[in-house]
C-alpha cells in the first residue's frame, strides 16, 4: 500500500502545527475504525471491551489536538481574513494550513500543486504521489463547509457548475444522475463529475486567496499568477472580495484538570 507521505522530501524540520495536523488525521481514522468495529459487533449482539475502553481515549486525544489547532489558527495573522469568510472555521482552516510550509510555496500554481489541485494530478498505481494527500482531503472538507455556508465563495461553485452544464448541453451531451461506482465508461458527464469540478474550482479560489494572505502576513514575495504574468490576463484573486462577516473572537485554550 502506498504511503500518503511518499512524494514528500526526506526528513526536514517540521513547520508550525505540522505534527498536530498529521496526528489529528491519524487519530480521527483510528476513532472512526473503532466506532465501525463496535457498530459491526453490535449488529451481531457482541461487544469488544478493549475497543469500548479505547474509543473515549481516542476521542479525548482528538479533542485536545483539535483545540490546539483551533487556538493556533485563530491567533494566526491569516485569521484576520480567514475568520471573515463564511465556512472557513478555525479548525478546518488550521488543519489545511498545518499541511503546508508557506515559505516553500512560492506561487499560486505551487499552492494548487501542493494540495493536489493542479491539472491532471491524480493517484497513479505504483508511482509516488506528487501532492499532499492528507492536505487534499482537508481541502475537500473545507470546500464542503464553504458550500454549506453559502457565503461569497459559493458563487464560484455556482458559476462553474452552470458553465459546465451549458458546455455539455451545447455539444448535445447528457448529464447522467450521480451513480455509485466507476463512471468513466459513461458516454457523457455525470452530476458527480460536474459537482466535483465545480468544487475544485471553488477550492482553488480559496487556496489562491489563502496563499496571497498568508505570504503577505509572513512578509514573503507575492509574484503575479502565471495567467497574469505570462498569458496577459487581468483577473487576479482578491481575498477581500470573499470576506463577508466580522472575524470571530480568537479561541482560548481550555484549562484541563
Number of C-alpha atoms within 10 A of each C-alpha: 5 11 9 13 15 15 14 14 7 7 6 7 6 11 13 15 20 20 13 18 23 15 15 20 17 13 18 16 13 16 21 15 14 19 15 12 15 19 14 13 13 12 9 9 8 11 15 12 9 9 15 14 10 14 17 12 12 17 16 13 16 19 15 15 20 20 18 19 26 22 18 21 27 24 15 16 14 22 24 18 21 29 23 18 25 23 23 21 21 25 20 21 24 27 27 24 24 23 24 20 14 17 13 9 16 15 20 23 19 15 23 22 18 21 24 25 21 17 9 7 14 13 14 9 9 8 10 15 20 19 24 20 21 19 21 19 15 22 25 16 16 22 25 14 17 24 22 12 15 12 18 16 23 20 13 19 23 15 14 19 21 12 14 18 17 13 12 15 12 10 8 10 14 16 19 15 11 14 10 7 6 7 15 10 7 11 11 14 20 18 16 16 19 20 17 15 16 22 23 21 19 23 25 23 22 24 22 22 22 22 25 22 22 22 19 14 13 12 10 13 12 15 12 13 17 13 13 13 11 9 9 9 11 8 9 13 16 13 19 13 11 20 19 15 12 12 16 14 9 17 16 13 12 10 5 5 3
